[in-house]
Amino acid sequence: MMASHHQNNHQIWCPEAKKIDELYTSNSNDIAGAVSMTGEFIEPPLNFFLKLFSHRQAGLIRRENGNWRPMSPYYQVTDEEVISSISSKEGMYRAFALGIKERFYVIEIMQEDVDADPLIIPSLIGHLQKLNVKARVFRAGCSNVMQVFLYFDSKIKVSEVADGLHMFLHQSGFDTNKIRILKEDDCFALPLIDGFEFLNESYEPVIKRQEIALEPALALFMTQMVKVQSNATEFRETLRKSVQQEMDFSVPEVQPPRQARKTRLIQLALPVFKPEIVSAPESGNML
């Protein structure tokens, strides 16, 4: 595996990443201290990245100036291909599908919705904080999408997070039509591909991926993810209780059947893709 030569490298933080990290907040702690929560160094950033995004089937691929196309659902993207994609060496962009269980979760918001409602991201973050979960916001590469990442200390069922968050946000009065709550098999742009941007705590651009080398980019991404790490068990329990408290257990009146209506699809650079419903790669359902 291409990352094997990093296995014994425990001094993972580079000066560039530390300086950039200090732009996020004026009272930043030392990066190593921020991520070494157990008193031990966490694995090298490249290993961290490859393991975090290990579900690599049924994704999307796009060449420079091309359209997103579905990959074969049976093809497993290799470590070398991931590294090449985030190194901007081949002009190839990749999007991965969420697996059944992940240590992270993604919510996406179109930039046009952020422009129309500048409070949409702070409002979403505020609702997430009610669930005792933190988040980090990035701009996705090769698209006009803001990605809100959650990160957990252990894997959690994606369907559980998606369904619970949708119900909680809807019951809390948040307009879920303005965001994309990803479900299992939904695709998201791989972080650190060309066009990816790091944002500060005010959701303003700090630095673009192409402006820094791969090593500090990986170190910075790892830092930002670990800083918002949440306890998966506590989050699951808090979400369950929050949803139950808001639920109306009264018996609803019987309503006549309504004509099915189309739901609003957020026009992301990455369409919702499930391999079983794609009949041909060249069909018109890919952007």
C-alpha positions in Angstrom: 0.0 0.0 0.0 1.3 3.4 -0.9 1.0 4.8 2.6 3.1 2.1 4.2 6.2 4.3 4.4 4.4 6.6 6.8 3.6 4.0 9.4 6.5 4.9 11.8 6.4 8.6 11.2 4.9 9.9 14.5 6.0 13.6 14.0 3.1 14.3 11.7 2.5 18.0 12.1 4.2 20.4 9.7 4.8 24.1 10.3 2.6 25.1 7.4 -0.4 23.3 8.9 0.1 24.8 12.3 0.2 28.3 11.0 -2.9 27.8 8.9 -4.7 26.2 11.8 -4.0 29.3 13.9 -6.1 31.3 11.5 -9.2 29.5 12.6 -9.3 30.8 16.1 -7.2 33.2 18.2 -6.9 30.8 21.1 -5.8 27.6 19.2 -3.9 25.1 21.2 -0.9 23.3 19.9 -2.1 21.1 17.0 -0.4 18.0 18.5 -2.2 18.6 21.8 -5.5 19.1 20.0 -5.4 15.7 18.4 -3.4 13.6 20.8 -6.3 13.2 23.2 -5.0 10.0 24.8 -1.5 11.3 25.2 -0.4 9.3 22.1 0.2 10.5 18.6 -2.6 9.6 16.2 -1.6 7.9 12.9 -0.1 9.9 10.0 -2.6 12.2 8.2 -2.4 10.1 5.0 -3.3 6.9 6.8 -6.1 8.7 8.6 -7.6 10.0 5.4 -7.4 6.7 3.5 -9.0 4.8 6.4 -11.7 7.5 7.0 -12.8 7.3 3.3 -12.5 3.6 2.9 -16.0 2.9 1.3 -15.1 3.4 -2.3 -17.7 1.5 -4.4 -20.6 2.9 -6.3 -19.1 6.4 -6.5 -18.8 9.0 -9.2 -15.9 10.1 -11.3 -15.3 13.3 -13.4 -12.5 14.3 -15.6 -11.5 18.0 -16.0 -14.2 19.9 -17.9 -16.3 16.7 -18.1 -19.5 15.5 -16.4 -19.9 13.3 -13.4 -20.3 9.6 -14.4 -21.1 6.6 -12.2 -18.3 4.1 -11.6 -19.0 0.4 -11.7 -20.6 -0.6 -8.4 -18.1 -3.5 -8.2 -15.0 -1.4 -8.6 -13.0 -0.5 -5.5 -11.0 2.7 -5.8 -7.4 2.0 -4.7 -5.3 4.1 -2.3 -3.1 5.2 -5.2 -6.1 6.5 -7.1 -7.3 8.4 -4.0 -3.9 10.0 -3.5 -3.7 10.9 -7.1 -7.1 12.6 -7.0 -6.2 14.7 -4.0 -2.8 15.5 -5.4 -4.3 17.1 -8.5 -1.9 15.1 -10.7 -4.4 13.5 -13.1 -7.2 16.0 -13.5 -9.5 13.4 -12.1 -12.2 14.2 -9.5 -13.9 11.6 -7.4 -17.0 11.4 -5.3 -17.6 8.6 -2.9 -20.9 7.1 -1.7 -21.7 6.9 2.0 -21.5 3.3 3.4 -23.8 1.6 5.8 -21.6 2.8 8.8 -19.2 5.6 8.8 -17.1 7.6 11.3 -18.2 10.8 9.6 -21.3 12.3 8.2 -22.0 15.0 5.6 -24.7 17.6 5.1 -24.5 19.7 2.0 -25.8 23.2 1.3 -25.8 25.0 -2.1 -23.9 28.3 -2.2 -26.9 30.0 -3.7 -28.9 29.1 -0.6 -26.2 30.5 1.6 -26.2 33.7 -0.5 -30.0 34.0 -0.2 -29.9 33.2 3.6 -26.5 34.0 5.2 -27.8 32.6 8.5 -28.5 29.2 7.2 -25.1 27.7 8.2 -25.0 29.3 11.7 -28.6 28.2 12.2 -27.8 24.6 11.2 -24.7 24.6 13.4 -26.8 25.9 16.3 -29.3 23.1 15.9 -26.5 20.6 15.8 -25.1 22.0 19.1 -28.4 21.2 20.7 -27.6 17.6 20.1 -24.1 18.1 21.7 -22.4 17.5 18.3 -19.9 19.8 16.7 -19.3 20.3 13.0 -16.7 21.7 10.6 -17.7 23.5 7.4 -15.7 23.2 4.1 -16.3 24.2 0.5 -16.4 21.1 -1.7 -14.0 20.8 -4.6 -15.2 21.3 -8.2 -18.7 22.3 -7.1 -20.6 25.2 -5.6 -21.5 23.3 -2.4 -20.7 23.8 1.3 -20.1 20.6 3.1 -20.8 20.3 6.8 -18.8 17.4 8.3 -19.5 15.6 11.6 -16.9 13.3 13.0 -17.4 10.5 15.6 -15.1 8.5 17.8 -16.6 5.3 16.3 -18.7 4.2 13.4 -22.4 5.1 13.4 -25.2 3.9 11.0 -25.7 6.5 8.3 -29.4 5.8 7.9 -29.9 6.4 11.7 -28.1 9.8 11.5 -29.9 10.8 8.3 -33.4 9.9 9.5 -32.9 11.2 13.0 -31.4 14.6 11.8 -34.1 15.1 9.3 -36.8 14.5 11.9 -35.1 16.6 14.5 -34.4 19.6 12.2 -37.9 19.5 10.8 -39.5 19.4 14.2 -37.3 22.2 15.3 -38.6 24.4 12.5 -35.5 24.3 10.3 -36.2 24.2 6.6 -34.7 20.9 5.5 -35.5 21.7 1.9 -32.6 24.0 1.8 -30.0 21.4 2.7 -29.1 17.9 1.5 -29.1 15.4 4.3 -27.1 12.5 2.8 -28.3 9.0 3.0 -26.6 5.7 2.5 -25.3 5.4 -1.1 -25.6 9.2 -1.7 -22.4 10.7 -3.1 -20.3 13.6 -1.9 -17.2 15.1 -3.4 -14.0 13.7 -1.8 -12.3 16.3 0.4 -9.0 17.9 -0.7 -9.7 17.6 -4.5 -9.0 20.6 -6.6 -11.2 23.6 -5.6 -11.7 22.4 -2.0 -11.4 25.3 0.5 -10.8 25.4 4.2 -13.1 27.9 6.0 -12.7 29.6 9.4 -15.2 29.6 12.2 -17.1 32.5 10.5 -17.4 30.3 7.4 -15.1 32.5 5.4 -12.4 31.1 3.1 -9.0 30.6 4.7 -7.0 28.8 2.1 -7.6 26.8 -1.0 -6.4 23.2 -1.5 -4.3 24.1 -4.5 -2.5 26.8 -2.5 -0.8 24.4 -0.2 1.1 21.1 -0.6 -0.6 17.7 0.1 1.1 17.1 3.4 0.0 20.3 5.2 -3.4 19.9 3.5 -3.8 16.4 5.0 -2.5 17.5 8.4 -4.9 20.5 8.5 -7.9 18.4 7.4 -7.1 15.8 10.1 -6.8 18.5 12.7 -10.1 20.1 11.9 -11.9 16.8 11.9 -10.5 15.6 15.2 -11.2 18.9 16.9 -15.0 18.4 16.3 -14.9 14.7 17.3 -18.2 13.7 19.0 -19.0 10.6 21.0 -21.1 8.4 18.8 -23.1 6.7 21.6 -23.9 10.0 23.3 -25.0 11.6 20.0 -27.2 8.6 19.1 -28.9 8.7 22.5 -29.3 12.5 22.5 -30.8 12.4 19.0 -33.2 9.6 20.0 -34.4 11.5 23.1 -34.7 14.8 21.3 -36.9 13.3 18.5 -39.1 11.4 20.9 -39.8 14.5 23.1 -41.0 16.3 20.0 -43.1 13.5 18.6 -46.9 13.7 18.6 -48.3 10.4 19.6 -51.9 11.3 19.0 -53.8 9.4 16.4 -54.0 11.6 13.2 -57.2 12.1 11.4 -57.7 10.0 8.2 -56.9 12.2 5.2 -58.0 11.5 1.6 -55.1 10.4 -0.6 -53.2 13.2 -2.2 -51.7 13.3 -5.6 -48.0 12.6 -5.4 -45.9 15.7 -5.8 -42.3 16.0 -6.8 -39.9 16.9 -4.0 -37.5 19.7 -4.4 -34.1 18.4 -5.5 -31.1 20.5 -4.5 -29.2 20.9 -7.8 -25.9 19.9 -6.5 -22.8 19.3 -8.6 -23.2 15.7 -7.3 -26.5 14.0 -8.0 -28.0 11.4 -5.7 -26.7 8.2 -7.2 -27.8 4.7 -6.4 -26.2 2.1 -8.7 -29.3 -0.1 -8.9 -31.3 2.6 -10.7 -28.7 3.6 -13.2 -29.3 1.6 -16.4 -26.5 3.1 -18.5 -23.5 5.3 -17.7 -24.4 7.6 -20.6 -28.0 8.2 -19.5 -29.0 11.7 -18.9 -29.4 11.5 -15.1 -25.8 12.6 -14.4 -24.9 16.3 -14.4 
